[in-house]
Amino acid sequence: MKILETNRLYLRPMTVDDAENIHALNLDPEVIQFTGDEAFENVESAKIFLENYDHYTQYGFGRWAVIEKESEAFLGWCGLKYTPELDAFDIGFRFFKKYWNKGYATESAAACIDLGFNQYKMPKIVGRSRTENKASIKVLEKIGLTYSGVFDFDGHEGVIYSIEK
């Protein structure tokens, strides 16, 4: 089931069939260096994570698999998340390193922002990043988010960007 399409991509819900890709994505230390996440121990632990990922059923949206239309390649994920304790909607993305600097994060994240505002009626969407993650900050700026402030990102300085409908 496709959630949305762009010129080069489509986004769909992640399933347990994506466990190998999710495991491989998080194995790369450069991919997860600014996320605060740990690599999955093995494919089975990624599968268990995906089996228990309830954001789609709980909120109707979540982090979606990003697929290149032409090749059907799994590039990474992008999507929206609701954090109840912060009462905030956020945009997030993570891609295999070989797909960096090709505009995929910007293309998919911009489509997700549009979907969040127009389909899910989100009043405001934030993007959070560690200060040293210049590439992610650049994507947030390209999709229209503006600097809102700093926060403690797991013991590191983080920045918050936001956009309102």
TORKOL-888453 format. One record per residue (C-alpha): residue number from 0; residue in three letters; x, y, z. Coordinates in Angstrom, 1 decimal. Each point is the difference from the previous one (the first is absolute). Layout:
! TORKOL-888453
<NUM; "ALA"; <X; Y; Z>>
...
This chain:
! TORKOL-888453
<0; "MET"; <0.0; 0.0; 0.0>>
<1; "LYS"; <1.5; 3.3; -1.1>>
<2; "ILE"; <-0.4; 2.9; 2.4>>
<3; "LEU"; <1.3; 2.6; -2.4>>
<4; "GLU"; <2.0; 0.5; -3.1>>
<5; "THR"; <2.5; 2.5; -1.2>>
<6; "ASN"; <1.7; 0.3; -3.4>>
<7; "ARG"; <2.6; -2.7; 0.8>>
<8; "LEU"; <-1.3; -1.7; 3.1>>
<9; "TYR"; <-2.9; -1.6; 1.8>>
<10; "LEU"; <-0.5; -0.4; 3.7>>
<11; "ARG"; <-1.7; -3.0; 1.5>>
<12; "PRO"; <-0.4; -1.5; 3.5>>
<13; "MET"; <2.9; -2.1; 1.2>>
<14; "THR"; <-0.7; -3.6; 0.6>>
<15; "VAL"; <1.9; -3.0; 1.5>>
<16; "ASP"; <1.2; -0.7; -3.6>>
<17; "ASP"; <2.2; 3.2; 0.4>>
<18; "ALA"; <1.9; -1.5; 3.0>>
<19; "GLU"; <3.2; -0.7; -2.0>>
<20; "ASN"; <0.0; 3.5; -1.4>>
<21; "ILE"; <-0.7; 1.6; 3.4>>
<22; "HIS"; <2.7; -2.1; 1.6>>
<23; "ALA"; <2.5; 0.9; -2.7>>
<24; "LEU"; <-0.9; 3.7; 0.1>>
<25; "ASN"; <0.7; 0.2; 3.8>>
<26; "LEU"; <3.2; -2.0; -0.3>>
<27; "ASP"; <1.8; 2.9; -1.7>>
<28; "PRO"; <1.6; 2.1; 2.8>>
<29; "GLU"; <0.0; 3.1; -2.2>>
<30; "VAL"; <-3.8; -0.4; -0.7>>
<31; "ILE"; <-0.9; -0.1; 3.7>>
<32; "GLN"; <2.9; 2.1; 1.5>>
<33; "PHE"; <-2.3; 3.0; 0.8>>
<34; "THR"; <-3.2; -1.9; 0.8>>
<35; "GLY"; <0.5; -1.3; 3.5>>
<36; "ASP"; <-1.1; -3.4; -1.3>>
<37; "GLU"; <1.9; -3.2; 0.4>>
<38; "ALA"; <0.4; -2.5; -2.9>>
<39; "PHE"; <-2.4; -2.9; 0.1>>
<40; "GLU"; <1.7; -3.1; 1.4>>
<41; "ASN"; <-1.1; -2.1; -3.0>>
<42; "VAL"; <-2.7; -0.3; -2.7>>
<43; "GLU"; <-2.3; -1.7; 2.5>>
<44; "SER"; <0.2; 3.0; 2.4>>
<45; "ALA"; <-0.9; 2.3; -2.9>>
<46; "LYS"; <-2.9; -2.3; -0.8>>
<47; "ILE"; <-1.3; 0.2; 3.6>>
<48; "PHE"; <0.3; 3.8; -0.1>>
<49; "LEU"; <-2.1; 0.1; -3.2>>
<50; "GLU"; <-2.6; -2.5; 1.4>>
<51; "ASN"; <-0.5; 2.3; 3.0>>
<52; "TYR"; <0.1; 3.3; -1.9>>
<53; "ASP"; <-3.5; 1.3; 0.7>>
<54; "HIS"; <0.2; 3.6; -1.2>>
<55; "TYR"; <-2.0; -0.8; -3.1>>
<56; "THR"; <-2.9; -1.5; 2.0>>
<57; "GLN"; <0.2; 2.4; 2.9>>
<58; "TYR"; <0.3; 3.3; -2.0>>
<59; "GLY"; <-0.7; -0.9; -3.6>>
<60; "PHE"; <3.5; 1.1; -1.1>>
<61; "GLY"; <3.7; -0.8; 0.8>>
<62; "ARG"; <3.4; -0.6; -1.4>>
<63; "TRP"; <-0.4; -1.4; -3.5>>
<64; "ALA"; <2.2; -2.0; -2.3>>
<65; "VAL"; <1.4; 2.1; -2.8>>
<66; "ILE"; <0.1; -1.9; -3.3>>
<67; "GLU"; <1.5; 1.2; -3.3>>
<68; "LYS"; <-2.6; -0.4; -2.7>>
<69; "GLU"; <2.3; -0.9; -2.8>>
<70; "SER"; <2.0; -2.8; 1.8>>
<71; "GLU"; <-2.4; -0.9; 2.9>>
<72; "ALA"; <3.1; 0.5; 2.2>>
<73; "PHE"; <-0.5; 0.5; 3.8>>
<74; "LEU"; <1.8; 3.3; 0.6>>
<75; "GLY"; <-0.8; 0.5; 3.6>>
<76; "TRP"; <-2.9; 1.5; 1.9>>
<77; "CYS"; <-1.7; 3.3; 0.5>>
<78; "GLY"; <-3.1; 1.1; 1.7>>
<79; "LEU"; <-1.9; 1.6; 2.8>>
<80; "LYS"; <-0.1; -0.9; 3.7>>
<81; "TYR"; <-2.1; 1.2; 2.9>>
<82; "THR"; <1.6; 0.2; 3.4>>
<83; "PRO"; <-2.8; 0.3; 2.6>>
<84; "GLU"; <2.3; 1.1; 2.9>>
<85; "LEU"; <1.0; 3.0; -2.1>>
<86; "ASP"; <-3.3; 0.4; -1.8>>
<87; "ALA"; <2.0; 0.4; -3.2>>
<88; "PHE"; <0.0; -1.3; -3.6>>
<89; "ASP"; <3.4; -0.5; -1.5>>
<90; "ILE"; <1.5; -0.8; -3.4>>
<91; "GLY"; <2.8; -2.5; -0.1>>
<92; "PHE"; <2.1; -1.8; -2.6>>
<93; "ARG"; <2.8; -2.5; -0.4>>
<94; "PHE"; <1.6; -1.2; -3.2>>
<95; "PHE"; <2.7; -2.5; -1.0>>
<96; "LYS"; <3.2; 2.0; -0.5>>
<97; "LYS"; <0.2; -0.8; -3.7>>
<98; "TYR"; <-3.2; 2.0; -0.5>>
<99; "TRP"; <1.2; 3.1; 1.9>>
<100; "ASN"; <0.4; 3.3; -2.0>>
<101; "LYS"; <-2.5; -1.0; -2.7>>
<102; "GLY"; <-3.0; 2.0; 1.3>>
<103; "TYR"; <-1.9; -3.0; 1.3>>
<104; "ALA"; <-0.3; 1.2; 3.5>>
<105; "THR"; <-1.2; 3.4; -1.1>>
<106; "GLU"; <-2.4; -1.4; -2.5>>
<107; "SER"; <-1.6; -2.5; 2.4>>
<108; "ALA"; <0.0; 2.3; 3.0>>
<109; "ALA"; <-1.7; 2.9; -1.9>>
<110; "ALA"; <-2.7; -2.4; -1.1>>
<111; "CYS"; <-0.5; -1.2; 3.6>>
<112; "ILE"; <-0.3; 3.6; 1.2>>
<113; "ASP"; <-2.7; 0.6; -2.6>>
<114; "LEU"; <-1.8; -3.1; 1.0>>
<115; "GLY"; <0.2; 0.9; 3.7>>
<116; "PHE"; <-1.5; 3.4; -0.5>>
<117; "ASN"; <-2.6; -1.0; -2.7>>
<118; "GLN"; <-1.1; -3.5; 0.9>>
<119; "TYR"; <0.7; -0.2; 3.7>>
<120; "LYS"; <-0.7; 3.6; 0.8>>
<121; "MET"; <3.1; 0.4; 2.1>>
<122; "PRO"; <0.3; 3.7; 1.2>>
<123; "LYS"; <3.8; -0.1; 0.4>>
<124; "ILE"; <2.8; -2.4; -0.9>>
<125; "VAL"; <3.4; 0.0; 1.5>>
<126; "GLY"; <3.4; -1.5; -1.0>>
<127; "ARG"; <2.6; -0.8; 2.6>>
<128; "SER"; <3.7; -0.6; -0.7>>
<129; "ARG"; <3.3; 0.0; 1.8>>
<130; "THR"; <1.7; 3.3; -0.7>>
<131; "GLU"; <2.9; -1.7; -1.8>>
<132; "ASN"; <-2.3; -1.8; -2.4>>
<133; "LYS"; <0.3; 2.7; -2.7>>
<134; "ALA"; <-1.5; -2.2; -2.8>>
<135; "SER"; <-3.2; -0.6; 1.9>>
<136; "ILE"; <-0.3; 3.6; 1.0>>
<137; "LYS"; <0.5; 1.0; -3.7>>
<138; "VAL"; <-2.9; -2.3; -0.9>>
<139; "LEU"; <-2.3; 1.5; 2.7>>
<140; "GLU"; <0.8; 3.5; -1.4>>
<141; "LYS"; <-0.6; -1.0; -3.6>>
<142; "ILE"; <-3.5; -1.3; 0.9>>
<143; "GLY"; <-0.9; 3.3; 1.6>>
<144; "LEU"; <0.6; -0.6; 3.7>>
<145; "THR"; <1.7; 2.9; 1.9>>
<146; "TYR"; <2.2; 0.0; 3.1>>
<147; "SER"; <-2.0; 0.0; 3.3>>
<148; "GLY"; <2.5; -0.7; 2.7>>
<149; "VAL"; <2.3; -2.5; 1.7>>
<150; "PHE"; <-0.6; -3.0; 2.2>>
<151; "ASP"; <1.9; -2.9; 1.7>>
<152; "PHE"; <0.3; -2.8; -2.5>>
<153; "ASP"; <1.1; -2.9; 2.2>>
<154; "GLY"; <2.8; 2.0; 1.5>>
<155; "HIS"; <0.9; 1.8; -3.2>>
<156; "GLU"; <-1.1; 3.4; -1.2>>
<157; "GLY"; <-3.0; -0.3; -2.4>>
<158; "VAL"; <-1.9; 2.5; -2.0>>
<159; "ILE"; <-3.7; 0.2; -0.7>>
<160; "TYR"; <-1.4; 1.3; -3.3>>
<161; "SER"; <-3.7; 0.5; -0.6>>
<162; "ILE"; <-2.7; 0.9; -2.5>>
<163; "GLU"; <-3.6; 0.9; 0.5>>
<164; "LYS"; <-2.8; -0.4; -2.5>>
